[in-house]
Amino acid sequence: MGSHAAGFLVMLYAAEQQRRRAQQTLTELRQNLHVKRRHWEWQRLVRMRHYITLDCLKNPACSSWMDTWTGGTDENLITFTSFSRGVC
């Protein structure tokens, strides 16, 4: 009976060690998955922000700055930028 009990204890110990290793592996996989999900979400948000801000940006040729530069007087340019055309 003693050898059977010792064999049973060895089997229980081996099963416990295997369970601990499996639990550790599962914990590491969950942590890695969490990190990857956060990275994917960050990339998605950056793409969304790019699409939102892209529509808000004006064409530089149609901006008020270019209207003042091309069609405004020197006085308008100085008022707008504090620079004269000779400095720019």
PyMOL Python script that loads the backbone (N, CA, C, O; Angstrom):
from pymol import cmd

cmd.read_pdbstr("""\
ATOM      1  N   MET A   1       0.819  -1.186   0.000  1.00  0.00           N
ATOM      2  CA  MET A   1       0.000   0.000   0.000  1.00  0.00           C
ATOM      3  C   MET A   1       0.866   1.254   0.000  1.00  0.00           C
ATOM      4  O   MET A   1       0.455   2.273  -0.555  1.00  0.00           O
ATOM      5  N   GLY A   2       2.040   1.212   0.599  1.00  0.00           N
ATOM      6  CA  GLY A   2       2.916   2.361   0.676  1.00  0.00           C
ATOM      7  C   GLY A   2       3.428   2.792  -0.683  1.00  0.00           C
ATOM      8  O   GLY A   2       3.522   3.989  -0.955  1.00  0.00           O
ATOM      9  N   SER A   3       3.761   1.837  -1.543  1.00  0.00           N
ATOM     10  CA  SER A   3       4.268   2.194  -2.870  1.00  0.00           C
ATOM     11  C   SER A   3       3.160   2.766  -3.746  1.00  0.00           C
ATOM     12  O   SER A   3       3.406   3.626  -4.592  1.00  0.00           O
ATOM     13  N   HIS A   4       1.924   2.277  -3.533  1.00  0.00           N
ATOM     14  CA  HIS A   4       0.795   2.824  -4.295  1.00  0.00           C
ATOM     15  C   HIS A   4       0.514   4.264  -3.873  1.00  0.00           C
ATOM     16  O   HIS A   4       0.211   5.114  -4.711  1.00  0.00           O
ATOM     17  N   ALA A   5       0.615   4.532  -2.582  1.00  0.00           N
ATOM     18  CA  ALA A   5       0.379   5.888  -2.074  1.00  0.00           C
ATOM     19  C   ALA A   5       1.467   6.830  -2.581  1.00  0.00           C
ATOM     20  O   ALA A   5       1.180   7.965  -2.960  1.00  0.00           O
ATOM     21  N   ALA A   6       2.712   6.362  -2.589  1.00  0.00           N
ATOM     22  CA  ALA A   6       3.812   7.196  -3.079  1.00  0.00           C
ATOM     23  C   ALA A   6       3.642   7.472  -4.573  1.00  0.00           C
ATOM     24  O   ALA A   6       3.863   8.596  -5.023  1.00  0.00           O
ATOM     25  N   GLY A   7       3.253   6.461  -5.337  1.00  0.00           N
ATOM     26  CA  GLY A   7       3.013   6.643  -6.771  1.00  0.00           C
ATOM     27  C   GLY A   7       1.876   7.611  -7.028  1.00  0.00           C
ATOM     28  O   GLY A   7       1.925   8.427  -7.949  1.00  0.00           O
ATOM     29  N   PHE A   8       0.849   7.505  -6.193  1.00  0.00           N
ATOM     30  CA  PHE A   8      -0.291   8.416  -6.323  1.00  0.00           C
ATOM     31  C   PHE A   8       0.126   9.856  -6.023  1.00  0.00           C
ATOM     32  O   PHE A   8      -0.298  10.781  -6.715  1.00  0.00           O
ATOM     33  N   LEU A   9       0.958  10.050  -4.988  1.00  0.00           N
ATOM     34  CA  LEU A   9       1.436  11.392  -4.645  1.00  0.00           C
ATOM     35  C   LEU A   9       2.315  11.968  -5.757  1.00  0.00           C
ATOM     36  O   LEU A   9       2.233  13.156  -6.067  1.00  0.00           O
ATOM     37  N   VAL A  10       3.147  11.126  -6.349  1.00  0.00           N
ATOM     38  CA  VAL A  10       3.988  11.583  -7.466  1.00  0.00           C
ATOM     39  C   VAL A  10       3.103  11.995  -8.637  1.00  0.00           C
ATOM     40  O   VAL A  10       3.364  13.006  -9.288  1.00  0.00           O
ATOM     41  N   MET A  11       2.057  11.214  -8.906  1.00  0.00           N
ATOM     42  CA  MET A  11       1.136  11.543  -9.987  1.00  0.00           C
ATOM     43  C   MET A  11       0.409  12.864  -9.695  1.00  0.00           C
ATOM     44  O   MET A  11       0.256  13.697 -10.588  1.00  0.00           O
ATOM     45  N   LEU A  12      -0.038  13.055  -8.449  1.00  0.00           N
ATOM     46  CA  LEU A  12      -0.702  14.309  -8.076  1.00  0.00           C
ATOM     47  C   LEU A  12       0.244  15.500  -8.211  1.00  0.00           C
ATOM     48  O   LEU A  12      -0.148  16.564  -8.690  1.00  0.00           O
ATOM     49  N   TYR A  13       1.499  15.309  -7.781  1.00  0.00           N
ATOM     50  CA  TYR A  13       2.485  16.386  -7.880  1.00  0.00           C
ATOM     51  C   TYR A  13       2.739  16.753  -9.347  1.00  0.00           C
ATOM     52  O   TYR A  13       2.807  17.935  -9.686  1.00  0.00           O
ATOM     53  N   ALA A  14       2.876  15.757 -10.207  1.00  0.00           N
ATOM     54  CA  ALA A  14       3.109  16.007 -11.635  1.00  0.00           C
ATOM     55  C   ALA A  14       1.908  16.712 -12.259  1.00  0.00           C
ATOM     56  O   ALA A  14       2.071  17.622 -13.072  1.00  0.00           O
ATOM     57  N   ALA A  15       0.708  16.292 -11.879  1.00  0.00           N
ATOM     58  CA  ALA A  15      -0.498  16.938 -12.414  1.00  0.00           C
ATOM     59  C   ALA A  15      -0.580  18.389 -11.950  1.00  0.00           C
ATOM     60  O   ALA A  15      -0.962  19.270 -12.721  1.00  0.00           O
ATOM     61  N   GLU A  16      -0.222  18.636 -10.695  1.00  0.00           N
ATOM     62  CA  GLU A  16      -0.245  20.011 -10.167  1.00  0.00           C
ATOM     63  C   GLU A  16       0.782  20.888 -10.891  1.00  0.00           C
ATOM     64  O   GLU A  16       0.493  22.040 -11.212  1.00  0.00           O
ATOM     65  N   GLN A  17       1.964  20.354 -11.146  1.00  0.00           N
ATOM     66  CA  GLN A  17       2.986  21.105 -11.875  1.00  0.00           C
ATOM     67  C   GLN A  17       2.515  21.423 -13.296  1.00  0.00           C
ATOM     68  O   GLN A  17       2.710  22.534 -13.790  1.00  0.00           O
ATOM     69  N   GLN A  18       1.902  20.450 -13.938  1.00  0.00           N
ATOM     70  CA  GLN A  18       1.391  20.669 -15.290  1.00  0.00           C
ATOM     71  C   GLN A  18       0.281  21.718 -15.272  1.00  0.00           C
ATOM     72  O   GLN A  18       0.219  22.561 -16.168  1.00  0.00           O
ATOM     73  N   ARG A  19      -0.594  21.680 -14.269  1.00  0.00           N
ATOM     74  CA  ARG A  19      -1.670  22.666 -14.152  1.00  0.00           C
ATOM     75  C   ARG A  19      -1.098  24.069 -13.950  1.00  0.00           C
ATOM     76  O   ARG A  19      -1.585  25.033 -14.541  1.00  0.00           O
ATOM     77  N   ARG A  20      -0.067  24.179 -13.119  1.00  0.00           N
ATOM     78  CA  ARG A  20       0.563  25.494 -12.884  1.00  0.00           C
ATOM     79  C   ARG A  20       1.202  26.041 -14.161  1.00  0.00           C
ATOM     80  O   ARG A  20       1.082  27.227 -14.470  1.00  0.00           O
ATOM     81  N   ARG A  21       1.886  25.156 -14.901  1.00  0.00           N
ATOM     82  CA  ARG A  21       2.492  25.611 -16.164  1.00  0.00           C
ATOM     83  C   ARG A  21       1.421  26.049 -17.159  1.00  0.00           C
ATOM     84  O   ARG A  21       1.577  27.057 -17.847  1.00  0.00           O
ATOM     85  N   ALA A  22       0.343  25.288 -17.228  1.00  0.00           N
ATOM     86  CA  ALA A  22      -0.751  25.647 -18.142  1.00  0.00           C
ATOM     87  C   ALA A  22      -1.392  26.967 -17.722  1.00  0.00           C
ATOM     88  O   ALA A  22      -1.724  27.794 -18.571  1.00  0.00           O
ATOM     89  N   GLN A  23      -1.565  27.166 -16.422  1.00  0.00           N
ATOM     90  CA  GLN A  23      -2.146  28.417 -15.922  1.00  0.00           C
ATOM     91  C   GLN A  23      -1.227  29.599 -16.234  1.00  0.00           C
ATOM     92  O   GLN A  23      -1.701  30.665 -16.627  1.00  0.00           O
ATOM     93  N   GLN A  24       0.073  29.418 -16.064  1.00  0.00           N
ATOM     94  CA  GLN A  24       1.040  30.477 -16.365  1.00  0.00           C
ATOM     95  C   GLN A  24       1.021  30.807 -17.858  1.00  0.00           C
ATOM     96  O   GLN A  24       1.048  31.978 -18.236  1.00  0.00           O
ATOM     97  N   THR A  25       0.975  29.789 -18.697  1.00  0.00           N
ATOM     98  CA  THR A  25       0.916  29.998 -20.147  1.00  0.00           C
ATOM     99  C   THR A  25      -0.359  30.733 -20.536  1.00  0.00           C
ATOM    100  O   THR A  25      -0.330  31.647 -21.360  1.00  0.00           O
ATOM    101  N   LEU A  26      -1.471  30.332 -19.943  1.00  0.00           N
ATOM    102  CA  LEU A  26      -2.743  30.987 -20.228  1.00  0.00           C
ATOM    103  C   LEU A  26      -2.713  32.456 -19.801  1.00  0.00           C
ATOM    104  O   LEU A  26      -3.215  33.319 -20.520  1.00  0.00           O
ATOM    105  N   THR A  27      -2.134  32.740 -18.647  1.00  0.00           N
ATOM    106  CA  THR A  27      -2.019  34.126 -18.176  1.00  0.00           C
ATOM    107  C   THR A  27      -1.171  34.953 -19.137  1.00  0.00           C
ATOM    108  O   THR A  27      -1.528  36.085 -19.464  1.00  0.00           O
ATOM    109  N   GLU A  28      -0.052  34.395 -19.587  1.00  0.00           N
ATOM    110  CA  GLU A  28       0.811  35.111 -20.533  1.00  0.00           C
ATOM    111  C   GLU A  28       0.091  35.359 -21.857  1.00  0.00           C
ATOM    112  O   GLU A  28       0.204  36.441 -22.432  1.00  0.00           O
ATOM    113  N   LEU A  29      -0.646  34.362 -22.340  1.00  0.00           N
ATOM    114  CA  LEU A  29      -1.394  34.536 -23.589  1.00  0.00           C
ATOM    115  C   LEU A  29      -2.460  35.615 -23.451  1.00  0.00           C
ATOM    116  O   LEU A  29      -2.656  36.411 -24.369  1.00  0.00           O
ATOM    117  N   ARG A  30      -3.146  35.651 -22.319  1.00  0.00           N
ATOM    118  CA  ARG A  30      -4.158  36.686 -22.100  1.00  0.00           C
ATOM    119  C   ARG A  30      -3.527  38.074 -22.061  1.00  0.00           C
ATOM    120  O   ARG A  30      -4.080  39.028 -22.608  1.00  0.00           O
ATOM    121  N   GLN A  31      -2.369  38.184 -21.413  1.00  0.00           N
ATOM    122  CA  GLN A  31      -1.683  39.478 -21.363  1.00  0.00           C
ATOM    123  C   GLN A  31      -1.243  39.915 -22.757  1.00  0.00           C
ATOM    124  O   GLN A  31      -1.402  41.079 -23.125  1.00  0.00           O
ATOM    125  N   ASN A  32      -0.690  38.984 -23.529  1.00  0.00           N
ATOM    126  CA  ASN A  32      -0.268  39.315 -24.896  1.00  0.00           C
ATOM    127  C   ASN A  32      -1.456  39.721 -25.759  1.00  0.00           C
ATOM    128  O   ASN A  32      -1.363  40.659 -26.551  1.00  0.00           O
ATOM    129  N   LEU A  33      -2.571  39.014 -25.605  1.00  0.00           N
ATOM    130  CA  LEU A  33      -3.773  39.355 -26.358  1.00  0.00           C
ATOM    131  C   LEU A  33      -4.274  40.744 -25.977  1.00  0.00           C
ATOM    132  O   LEU A  33      -4.700  41.511 -26.840  1.00  0.00           O
ATOM    133  N   HIS A  34      -4.224  41.069 -24.694  1.00  0.00           N
ATOM    134  CA  HIS A  34      -4.650  42.392 -24.240  1.00  0.00           C
ATOM    135  C   HIS A  34      -3.773  43.488 -24.857  1.00  0.00           C
ATOM    136  O   HIS A  34      -4.282  44.517 -25.303  1.00  0.00           O
ATOM    137  N   VAL A  35      -2.472  43.265 -24.881  1.00  0.00           N
ATOM    138  CA  VAL A  35      -1.551  44.242 -25.471  1.00  0.00           C
ATOM    139  C   VAL A  35      -1.833  44.399 -26.964  1.00  0.00           C
ATOM    140  O   VAL A  35      -1.860  45.519 -27.473  1.00  0.00           O
ATOM    141  N   LYS A  36      -2.041  43.294 -27.663  1.00  0.00           N
ATOM    142  CA  LYS A  36      -2.325  43.368 -29.100  1.00  0.00           C
ATOM    143  C   LYS A  36      -3.653  44.060 -29.371  1.00  0.00           C
ATOM    144  O   LYS A  36      -3.752  44.850 -30.310  1.00  0.00           O
ATOM    145  N   ARG A  37      -4.678  43.780 -28.568  1.00  0.00           N
ATOM    146  CA  ARG A  37      -5.963  44.459 -28.744  1.00  0.00           C
ATOM    147  C   ARG A  37      -5.819  45.962 -28.552  1.00  0.00           C
ATOM    148  O   ARG A  37      -6.389  46.742 -29.315  1.00  0.00           O
ATOM    149  N   ARG A  38      -5.066  46.370 -27.545  1.00  0.00           N
ATOM    150  CA  ARG A  38      -4.855  47.805 -27.324  1.00  0.00           C
ATOM    151  C   ARG A  38      -4.124  48.431 -28.499  1.00  0.00           C
ATOM    152  O   ARG A  38      -4.442  49.549 -28.902  1.00  0.00           O
ATOM    153  N   HIS A  39      -3.148  47.720 -29.052  1.00  0.00           N
ATOM    154  CA  HIS A  39      -2.410  48.237 -30.208  1.00  0.00           C
ATOM    155  C   HIS A  39      -3.329  48.352 -31.424  1.00  0.00           C
ATOM    156  O   HIS A  39      -3.284  49.355 -32.136  1.00  0.00           O
ATOM    157  N   TRP A  40      -4.158  47.340 -31.668  1.00  0.00           N
ATOM    158  CA  TRP A  40      -5.100  47.383 -32.797  1.00  0.00           C
ATOM    159  C   TRP A  40      -6.095  48.525 -32.625  1.00  0.00           C
ATOM    160  O   TRP A  40      -6.411  49.231 -33.582  1.00  0.00           O
ATOM    161  N   GLU A  41      -6.585  48.703 -31.399  1.00  0.00           N
ATOM    162  CA  GLU A  41      -7.543  49.782 -31.146  1.00  0.00           C
ATOM    163  C   GLU A  41      -6.877  51.143 -31.356  1.00  0.00           C
ATOM    164  O   GLU A  41      -7.489  52.060 -31.905  1.00  0.00           O
ATOM    165  N   TRP A  42      -5.628  51.270 -30.917  1.00  0.00           N
ATOM    166  CA  TRP A  42      -4.902  52.527 -31.114  1.00  0.00           C
ATOM    167  C   TRP A  42      -4.742  52.809 -32.612  1.00  0.00           C
ATOM    168  O   TRP A  42      -4.949  53.940 -33.050  1.00  0.00           O
ATOM    169  N   GLN A  43      -4.377  51.792 -33.398  1.00  0.00           N
ATOM    170  CA  GLN A  43      -4.238  51.979 -34.844  1.00  0.00           C
ATOM    171  C   GLN A  43      -5.570  52.379 -35.472  1.00  0.00           C
ATOM    172  O   GLN A  43      -5.608  53.245 -36.346  1.00  0.00           O
ATOM    173  N   ARG A  44      -6.661  51.753 -35.033  1.00  0.00           N
ATOM    174  CA  ARG A  44      -7.984  52.083 -35.567  1.00  0.00           C
ATOM    175  C   ARG A  44      -8.345  53.528 -35.251  1.00  0.00           C
ATOM    176  O   ARG A  44      -8.874  54.239 -36.105  1.00  0.00           O
ATOM    177  N   LEU A  45      -8.062  53.963 -34.027  1.00  0.00           N
ATOM    178  CA  LEU A  45      -8.380  55.339 -33.648  1.00  0.00           C
ATOM    179  C   LEU A  45      -7.543  56.347 -34.428  1.00  0.00           C
ATOM    180  O   LEU A  45      -8.036  57.415 -34.790  1.00  0.00           O
ATOM    181  N   VAL A  46      -6.288  56.014 -34.688  1.00  0.00           N
ATOM    182  CA  VAL A  46      -5.440  56.909 -35.482  1.00  0.00           C
ATOM    183  C   VAL A  46      -5.991  57.028 -36.896  1.00  0.00           C
ATOM    184  O   VAL A  46      -6.023  58.125 -37.455  1.00  0.00           O
ATOM    185  N   ARG A  47      -6.429  55.908 -37.487  1.00  0.00           N
ATOM    186  CA  ARG A  47      -7.015  55.966 -38.831  1.00  0.00           C
ATOM    187  C   ARG A  47      -8.293  56.799 -38.828  1.00  0.00           C
ATOM    188  O   ARG A  47      -8.505  57.609 -39.731  1.00  0.00           O
ATOM    189  N   MET A  48      -9.145  56.608 -37.819  1.00  0.00           N
ATOM    190  CA  MET A  48     -10.388  57.385 -37.745  1.00  0.00           C
ATOM    191  C   MET A  48     -10.081  58.870 -37.601  1.00  0.00           C
ATOM    192  O   MET A  48     -10.700  59.700 -38.267  1.00  0.00           O
ATOM    193  N   ARG A  49      -9.130  59.210 -36.736  1.00  0.00           N
ATOM    194  CA  ARG A  49      -8.783  60.608 -36.525  1.00  0.00           C
ATOM    195  C   ARG A  49      -8.245  61.214 -37.810  1.00  0.00           C
ATOM    196  O   ARG A  49      -8.524  62.372 -38.120  1.00  0.00           O
ATOM    197  N   HIS A  50      -7.468  60.427 -38.564  1.00  0.00           N
ATOM    198  CA  HIS A  50      -6.929  60.911 -39.833  1.00  0.00           C
ATOM    199  C   HIS A  50      -8.067  61.229 -40.804  1.00  0.00           C
ATOM    200  O   HIS A  50      -8.057  62.279 -41.445  1.00  0.00           O
ATOM    201  N   TYR A  51      -9.047  60.330 -40.917  1.00  0.00           N
ATOM    202  CA  TYR A  51     -10.165  60.559 -41.833  1.00  0.00           C
ATOM    203  C   TYR A  51     -10.995  61.762 -41.405  1.00  0.00           C
ATOM    204  O   TYR A  51     -11.466  62.520 -42.253  1.00  0.00           O
ATOM    205  N   ILE A  52     -11.178  61.945 -40.109  1.00  0.00           N
ATOM    206  CA  ILE A  52     -11.973  63.075 -39.621  1.00  0.00           C
ATOM    207  C   ILE A  52     -11.254  64.388 -39.892  1.00  0.00           C
ATOM    208  O   ILE A  52     -11.857  65.328 -40.410  1.00  0.00           O
ATOM    209  N   THR A  53      -9.973  64.465 -39.548  1.00  0.00           N
ATOM    210  CA  THR A  53      -9.247  65.721 -39.740  1.00  0.00           C
ATOM    211  C   THR A  53      -8.951  65.986 -41.205  1.00  0.00           C
ATOM    212  O   THR A  53      -8.820  67.142 -41.606  1.00  0.00           O
ATOM    213  N   LEU A  54      -8.844  64.946 -42.006  1.00  0.00           N
ATOM    214  CA  LEU A  54      -8.562  65.141 -43.425  1.00  0.00           C
ATOM    215  C   LEU A  54      -9.673  65.937 -44.097  1.00  0.00           C
ATOM    216  O   LEU A  54      -9.400  66.793 -44.939  1.00  0.00           O
ATOM    217  N   ASP A  55     -10.925  65.662 -43.732  1.00  0.00           N
ATOM    218  CA  ASP A  55     -12.048  66.392 -44.315  1.00  0.00           C
ATOM    219  C   ASP A  55     -12.108  67.837 -43.823  1.00  0.00           C
ATOM    220  O   ASP A  55     -12.663  68.696 -44.508  1.00  0.00           O
ATOM    221  N   CYS A  56     -11.550  68.114 -42.654  1.00  0.00           N
ATOM    222  CA  CYS A  56     -11.606  69.466 -42.096  1.00  0.00           C
ATOM    223  C   CYS A  56     -10.545  70.386 -42.695  1.00  0.00           C
ATOM    224  O   CYS A  56     -10.692  71.607 -42.645  1.00  0.00           O
ATOM    225  N   LEU A  57      -9.487  69.823 -43.256  1.00  0.00           N
ATOM    226  CA  LEU A  57      -8.402  70.643 -43.779  1.00  0.00           C
ATOM    227  C   LEU A  57      -8.797  71.268 -45.110  1.00  0.00           C
ATOM    228  O   LEU A  57      -9.416  70.630 -45.962  1.00  0.00           O
ATOM    229  N   LYS A  58      -8.429  72.511 -45.259  1.00  0.00           N
ATOM    230  CA  LYS A  58      -8.697  73.213 -46.514  1.00  0.00           C
ATOM    231  C   LYS A  58      -7.568  72.980 -47.505  1.00  0.00           C
ATOM    232  O   LYS A  58      -6.444  72.639 -47.137  1.00  0.00           O
ATOM    233  N   ASN A  59      -7.897  73.172 -48.742  1.00  0.00           N
ATOM    234  CA  ASN A  59      -6.882  73.189 -49.778  1.00  0.00           C
ATOM    235  C   ASN A  59      -6.069  74.470 -49.568  1.00  0.00           C
ATOM    236  O   ASN A  59      -6.662  75.545 -49.474  1.00  0.00           O
ATOM    237  N   PRO A  60      -4.738  74.397 -49.490  1.00  0.00           N
ATOM    238  CA  PRO A  60      -3.943  75.601 -49.219  1.00  0.00           C
ATOM    239  C   PRO A  60      -4.164  76.717 -50.236  1.00  0.00           C
ATOM    240  O   PRO A  60      -4.072  77.894 -49.887  1.00  0.00           O
ATOM    241  N   ALA A  61      -4.449  76.370 -51.472  1.00  0.00           N
ATOM    242  CA  ALA A  61      -4.664  77.398 -52.488  1.00  0.00           C
ATOM    243  C   ALA A  61      -5.953  78.175 -52.246  1.00  0.00           C
ATOM    244  O   ALA A  61      -6.093  79.298 -52.729  1.00  0.00           O
ATOM    245  N   CYS A  62      -6.896  77.595 -51.507  1.00  0.00           N
ATOM    246  CA  CYS A  62      -8.181  78.252 -51.232  1.00  0.00           C
ATOM    247  C   CYS A  62      -8.222  78.903 -49.854  1.00  0.00           C
ATOM    248  O   CYS A  62      -9.275  79.392 -49.443  1.00  0.00           O
ATOM    249  N   SER A  63      -7.127  78.920 -49.145  1.00  0.00           N
ATOM    250  CA  SER A  63      -7.137  79.438 -47.777  1.00  0.00           C
ATOM    251  C   SER A  63      -7.152  80.965 -47.769  1.00  0.00           C
ATOM    252  O   SER A  63      -6.814  81.613 -48.760  1.00  0.00           O
ATOM    253  N   SER A  64      -7.546  81.514 -46.645  1.00  0.00           N
ATOM    254  CA  SER A  64      -7.595  82.972 -46.524  1.00  0.00           C
ATOM    255  C   SER A  64      -6.197  83.577 -46.606  1.00  0.00           C
ATOM    256  O   SER A  64      -6.038  84.713 -47.052  1.00  0.00           O
ATOM    257  N   TRP A  65      -5.193  82.832 -46.181  1.00  0.00           N
ATOM    258  CA  TRP A  65      -3.814  83.304 -46.282  1.00  0.00           C
ATOM    259  C   TRP A  65      -3.435  83.544 -47.742  1.00  0.00           C
ATOM    260  O   TRP A  65      -2.838  84.572 -48.061  1.00  0.00           O
ATOM    261  N   MET A  66      -3.771  82.614 -48.627  1.00  0.00           N
ATOM    262  CA  MET A  66      -3.431  82.772 -50.044  1.00  0.00           C
ATOM    263  C   MET A  66      -4.237  83.896 -50.681  1.00  0.00           C
ATOM    264  O   MET A  66      -3.728  84.594 -51.558  1.00  0.00           O
ATOM    265  N   ASP A  67      -5.488  84.085 -50.257  1.00  0.00           N
ATOM    266  CA  ASP A  67      -6.273  85.212 -50.765  1.00  0.00           C
ATOM    267  C   ASP A  67      -5.599  86.528 -50.410  1.00  0.00           C
ATOM    268  O   ASP A  67      -5.509  87.434 -51.238  1.00  0.00           O
ATOM    269  N   THR A  68      -5.128  86.626 -49.173  1.00  0.00           N
ATOM    270  CA  THR A  68      -4.450  87.856 -48.747  1.00  0.00           C
ATOM    271  C   THR A  68      -3.126  88.016 -49.486  1.00  0.00           C
ATOM    272  O   THR A  68      -2.774  89.125 -49.887  1.00  0.00           O
ATOM    273  N   TRP A  69      -2.397  86.932 -49.667  1.00  0.00           N
ATOM    274  CA  TRP A  69      -1.090  86.998 -50.329  1.00  0.00           C
ATOM    275  C   TRP A  69      -1.230  87.381 -51.802  1.00  0.00           C
ATOM    276  O   TRP A  69      -0.479  88.219 -52.300  1.00  0.00           O
ATOM    277  N   THR A  70      -2.181  86.777 -52.493  1.00  0.00           N
ATOM    278  CA  THR A  70      -2.293  87.025 -53.931  1.00  0.00           C
ATOM    279  C   THR A  70      -3.134  88.245 -54.266  1.00  0.00           C
ATOM    280  O   THR A  70      -2.799  88.969 -55.204  1.00  0.00           O
ATOM    281  N   GLY A  71      -4.207  88.500 -53.540  1.00  0.00           N
ATOM    282  CA  GLY A  71      -5.115  89.571 -53.931  1.00  0.00           C
ATOM    283  C   GLY A  71      -5.179  90.735 -52.971  1.00  0.00           C
ATOM    284  O   GLY A  71      -5.796  91.756 -53.276  1.00  0.00           O
ATOM    285  N   GLY A  72      -4.557  90.603 -51.822  1.00  0.00           N
ATOM    286  CA  GLY A  72      -4.640  91.678 -50.837  1.00  0.00           C
ATOM    287  C   GLY A  72      -3.588  92.744 -51.049  1.00  0.00           C
ATOM    288  O   GLY A  72      -2.631  92.559 -51.801  1.00  0.00           O
ATOM    289  N   THR A  73      -3.780  93.853 -50.377  1.00  0.00           N
ATOM    290  CA  THR A  73      -2.799  94.937 -50.454  1.00  0.00           C
ATOM    291  C   THR A  73      -1.693  94.672 -49.442  1.00  0.00           C
ATOM    292  O   THR A  73      -1.794  93.782 -48.598  1.00  0.00           O
ATOM    293  N   ASP A  74      -0.629  95.476 -49.553  1.00  0.00           N
ATOM    294  CA  ASP A  74       0.460  95.350 -48.582  1.00  0.00           C
ATOM    295  C   ASP A  74      -0.025  95.651 -47.172  1.00  0.00           C
ATOM    296  O   ASP A  74       0.433  95.045 -46.204  1.00  0.00           O
ATOM    297  N   GLU A  75      -0.948  96.584 -47.068  1.00  0.00           N
ATOM    298  CA  GLU A  75      -1.495  96.936 -45.757  1.00  0.00           C
ATOM    299  C   GLU A  75      -2.257  95.749 -45.152  1.00  0.00           C
ATOM    300  O   GLU A  75      -2.149  95.483 -43.955  1.00  0.00           O
ATOM    301  N   ASN A  76      -3.021  95.041 -45.982  1.00  0.00           N
ATOM    302  CA  ASN A  76      -3.731  93.845 -45.502  1.00  0.00           C
ATOM    303  C   ASN A  76      -2.743  92.775 -45.043  1.00  0.00           C
ATOM    304  O   ASN A  76      -2.945  92.129 -44.015  1.00  0.00           O
ATOM    305  N   LEU A  77      -1.678  92.596 -45.815  1.00  0.00           N
ATOM    306  CA  LEU A  77      -0.691  91.580 -45.476  1.00  0.00           C
ATOM    307  C   LEU A  77       0.016  91.918 -44.173  1.00  0.00           C
ATOM    308  O   LEU A  77       0.232  91.039 -43.338  1.00  0.00           O
ATOM    309  N   ILE A  78       0.376  93.175 -43.992  1.00  0.00           N
ATOM    310  CA  ILE A  78       1.033  93.581 -42.748  1.00  0.00           C
ATOM    311  C   ILE A  78       0.091  93.398 -41.568  1.00  0.00           C
ATOM    312  O   ILE A  78       0.519  92.950 -40.504  1.00  0.00           O
ATOM    313  N   THR A  79      -1.172  93.734 -41.733  1.00  0.00           N
ATOM    314  CA  THR A  79      -2.144  93.560 -40.658  1.00  0.00           C
ATOM    315  C   THR A  79      -2.326  92.082 -40.332  1.00  0.00           C
ATOM    316  O   THR A  79      -2.449  91.711 -39.164  1.00  0.00           O
ATOM    317  N   PHE A  80      -2.344  91.255 -41.341  1.00  0.00           N
ATOM    318  CA  PHE A  80      -2.606  89.823 -41.160  1.00  0.00           C
ATOM    319  C   PHE A  80      -1.412  89.094 -40.557  1.00  0.00           C
ATOM    320  O   PHE A  80      -1.584  88.219 -39.709  1.00  0.00           O
ATOM    321  N   THR A  81      -0.190  89.450 -40.993  1.00  0.00           N
ATOM    322  CA  THR A  81       0.991  88.672 -40.600  1.00  0.00           C
ATOM    323  C   THR A  81       2.056  89.461 -39.865  1.00  0.00           C
ATOM    324  O   THR A  81       2.973  88.863 -39.304  1.00  0.00           O
ATOM    325  N   SER A  82       1.969  90.761 -39.847  1.00  0.00           N
ATOM    326  CA  SER A  82       3.006  91.648 -39.306  1.00  0.00           C
ATOM    327  C   SER A  82       4.278  91.607 -40.143  1.00  0.00           C
ATOM    328  O   SER A  82       5.327  92.059 -39.683  1.00  0.00           O
ATOM    329  N   PHE A  83       4.212  91.077 -41.358  1.00  0.00           N
ATOM    330  CA  PHE A  83       5.332  91.077 -42.290  1.00  0.00           C
ATOM    331  C   PHE A  83       4.938  91.829 -43.546  1.00  0.00           C
ATOM    332  O   PHE A  83       3.765  91.891 -43.914  1.00  0.00           O
ATOM    333  N   SER A  84       5.945  92.402 -44.197  1.00  0.00           N
ATOM    334  CA  SER A  84       5.684  92.993 -45.511  1.00  0.00           C
ATOM    335  C   SER A  84       6.127  91.988 -46.577  1.00  0.00           C
ATOM    336  O   SER A  84       6.793  91.001 -46.266  1.00  0.00           O
ATOM    337  N   ARG A  85       5.757  92.241 -47.824  1.00  0.00           N
ATOM    338  CA  ARG A  85       6.107  91.307 -48.896  1.00  0.00           C
ATOM    339  C   ARG A  85       7.617  91.208 -49.095  1.00  0.00           C
ATOM    340  O   ARG A  85       8.113  90.153 -49.487  1.00  0.00           O
ATOM    341  N   GLY A  86       8.342  92.262 -48.838  1.00  0.00           N
ATOM    342  CA  GLY A  86       9.789  92.231 -48.992  1.00  0.00           C
ATOM    343  C   GLY A  86      10.460  91.302 -47.989  1.00  0.00           C
ATOM    344  O   GLY A  86      11.493  90.705 -48.292  1.00  0.00           O
ATOM    345  N   VAL A  87       9.885  91.175 -46.803  1.00  0.00           N
ATOM    346  CA  VAL A  87      10.457  90.306 -45.776  1.00  0.00           C
ATOM    347  C   VAL A  87      10.152  88.847 -46.087  1.00  0.00           C
ATOM    348  O   VAL A  87      10.991  87.974 -45.865  1.00  0.00           O
ATOM    349  N   CYS A  88       8.964  88.585 -46.595  1.00  0.00           N
ATOM    350  CA  CYS A  88       8.568  87.195 -46.874  1.00  0.00           C
ATOM    351  C   CYS A  88       9.309  86.735 -48.092  1.00  0.00           C
ATOM    352  O   CYS A  88       9.141  85.594 -48.522  1.00  0.00           O
TER     353      CYS A  88
END
""", "prot")
cmd.dss("prot")
cmd.show_as("cartoon", "prot")
cmd.util.cbc("prot")
cmd.orient("prot")
